[in-house]
Amino acid sequence: MQPPRGDDTIPDAGAAAAAAALHAGGSLLITRLRYTGDVLLTLPLLAAARRCFPVAKIHALVESAARPALEAQPELDVLWTAPSSAVATLGLAQRLHRERFAAAIDLFCNARSALLVYATGAPVRIGEARRVRRHLYTTARRLPPGRSALVQHLEALRSLGVDPGRATRPALCLRAAEVEHGRALWTRWTSHPGVVLHVAATQPAKEWPIEHAVEFVRRLAADGVPVFVTTAPHRAAITESIVERAGAGCRALPVSPLREVWSVMAAAAAVVAVDGGIVHAAVALGRPTIALFGPTVPPIWFPYETFGPYRVLHAGVSCDDCDRVHCASRKCMAALAPQDVHAALANVWPARVFGTTP
């Protein structure tokens, strides 16, 4: 087995043989097991893989919670779901081995994903040089810190001796029926362009204060802009409080399947959301987006501003970039004032929208 190699290493003969097999219709596996937003960040890699290997069979492997992010993507030939039990995982490993992949790219690189990639028996297995599991890859990359997640992903293809091109915006595909469903939900309420607001998060430290969200909704109501407030699982109380306190002009979207939420977002004029899967989906749907970031590093996790009307607001407080799950003060998120978010939204949204009357 080869020793770990740097991210800029020239591909070896094994990689060249794998690339030749892919050009001839072989199979490529790409894994990013969990976190919907992170899976959405892999979409440019899937698109680049399809461009580089037009006749290859491209497979992806995710856990069930992240499956909605990829289930309608045209770049994919096969979408695998990683089970939770050890026995089922062993069965999956056996099925993956029978596919005889020419190459496998692991973008998650935890112990489980590394073992599954190793189990494929692919002659080229690309992952990160992390701890002992680096030995399960044939190419273990040492990734430069602070680089965009989009670029990190694309660079994996270079290990196969192909040029993936420059990073592009993720493009999330919805089915025609889903698009129509989202439009119908909006038109049952209003005929005016509206905003989707999402301020809850799996990690409470990333949430925007409720009082800020209420003031922001009131500002949009004064502009004649309706707001759909989406609801995160287990955080419905936040949405209920915003809608109750903000009054007319906003409605709550109940906890719904992800793709239904995305259909509503696709019909919106703009999205304002905290760090998480919703904000990545907004960009991937091509909606003007304002991302509210506190304990997150924007250059890595919101590398979209050069692609269009996508902006990140990030408070420069002394303890930012901490990536804390819980925070007593949440002062970084509290520093994102409603008037500043409103102004940022006006800058990415056509000015004629503001000032209309519902």
Buried (B, 14 or more C-beta within 10 A) or exposed (E): EEEBBEBEBEBBEBBEBBBEBBBEEBBBBBBBBBBBBBBBBBBBBBBBBBBBBEEBBBBBBBBEBBBBBBBBBEBBEEBBBBBEEEEEBEEBBEEBBEBEBBBBBBBBBEEBBBBBBBBBBBBBBBBBBBEEBBBBBBBBBBBEEEBBBBBBBBBBBBBBBBEBEEBBBBBBBBEEEBBEBBBEBBEEEBEBBBBBBBBBBBBBBBBBBBEBBBBBBBBBBEBBBBBBBBBBEEBBEBBEBBBEBBEEBBBBBEBBEBBBBBBBBBBBBBBBBBBBBBBBBBBBBBBBBBBBBBBBBBEBBBBBBEBBBBBBBBBEBEEBBBEBEEBEEBBBBBBBBBEBBBEBBBEBBEEEBBEEEB
